[in-house]
């Protein structure tokens, strides 16, 4: 896998209360990834970018919601979430990430 694809595969960490609970209890990290990415590509990208060992990857596609405002209705775009389980001793810190 080339370096450009690795850098564009993972969009951002998905930080919520539920994701924080997963990180502390099950050593899992949640990422927002490209909708066309598969589990093997996500695993390789996380291992190369963060220098950690990945145990498994689970993905889910989140359907975009329909929203309304005074101009009419519109639909937010779909996105894919990747739940990455890390092996014991591996850890990813997001403290200085914007």
N, C-alpha and C positions, 0 to 999 in steps of 0.2 A: 504494500500500500504506500503510495507516494505521500510526501510530507504535506502537500497542499490539501489533499483529501482529508488527512488526519486533522488539520487545523479547522476545516470547514464543517466537519461532521458533528462536533459538539457545539451547540449554540451557547448554552449557559447552564450553571447549576440552578436547580429548581428548589428554592429554599422556602419552606413553609413549616408550620408547626408539626405537621405529620411527618415531613421529611426529616426534621430535627430529631423527632422521636425514633425514627428508623435508624438514624445514624448512631444514636447513643445505645439503643437496645440490640440491634441486629447487625451493626457495622455495615450498613448500606448507605449509598449516596445516590441522590436522584438528579438526573440531568435532563435538560430539554435538548433533544437531538434532531437532526435532519429527518424528515418524514420518510425518506427512502433508505435510511440506514438499516442494516441488519445487525443481529446480535454479535456476530463474529467481528464485524468492523468496529462496533462500539467497544468491544472488549479490547481489541488491539489499540484503538485510539486512546482509551483511558490509561492503559498500561504504559504507552509511550509518553503521553503528555504529563502524567503525574508520578511516574516511576513507582507504581504499586503493583501488587499481584491481585488479579481479579478471579474470584471463585465462580460467579455466574452472573448472567445479565437477563433481566426480565423487562419486556417492553409493553407499553400500552399506548393506544392512540386516543387522544382526548378530542372529542368532537367540539367544534367551535359553537358558541352560544349565539342565539339570535338576540340582537339588541335593538332598542327603539330610542329615538330622540325626536325632536320636533321636526326634523327634515324627513323622517320616514324610518324604515327598518333596514338593518344591515346585519351581516353574519361575520362573526370573528372567524379567523382561519383555524383549521385543525392543526394539532401538533402532536409529536410523539414524545413520551416520557420514557426514560430508561432507568430502571432500578438496578444499580450495580452493587453486587455483594462482594466485599473485599475479604481477602484471607486474613487470618489472625496476624497481628503485628503490622498490618498495612493501615494507613490512615491518610486522609486528605483534609487539609485545613483550608478554609476559604476566608480567612481573616483579611486580607488586604485586597480582595477582589471587588471591583466596582461593577 
